Amino acid sequence: MMAEIINLRQARKALDRAAKHRVAERNRAANGRTGAEKKASKAEAARQQRLLDSARRETE
């Protein structure tokens, strides 16, 4: 029962590639939207804020 022999250099490089892949996925999610999608989400956020403000009670 011997352990599997691995090349440490290859294992290190595989870990580095996996880490870069995770960072790239996050960046694609954050920055990979079209201008129209960004504009639509900004308009939706503004609409929700207006709706929330109009339902707010005045406390004086």
Buried (B, 14 or more C-beta within 10 A) or exposed (E): EEEEEEEEEEEEEEEEEEEEEEEEEEEEEEEEEEEEEEEEEEEEEEEEEEEEEEEEEEEE
